[in-house]
Amino acid sequence: MAGKRAIRAPLYHGALVGAGYVIAEAMGIAPGPLGPTDGAFADTIAIFVSDLALLAVGSAAGWLAGASSSSGTDRAR
């Protein structure tokens, strides 16, 4: 949705949506994609990897949404 609404930089807007989800996950509002693991180091790596994956998926989704809505039908010429 953010990529479709963004006239410029849909990749950036998708990453912002991903960052918003990571923040909601940190506050306990949204569930995390991975469960707790054994040990502090393994848990830290799991959180880092899952947050990075969420940002990548958000960026890709924003880019794809921006690319699919680039027909220019509602823009002034």
Number of C-alpha atoms within 10 A of each C-alpha: 13 21 27 20 13 18 14 11 12 24 22 18 24 28 23 17 21 23 19 15 20 22 14 14 15 14 10 10 11 12 13 17 12 12 9 12 13 7 8 10 10 12 15 13 12 17 20 12 13 16 22 15 14 21 21 17 16 25 24 18 23 28 22 16 20 24 14 11 15 12 9 9 8 8 8 5 5
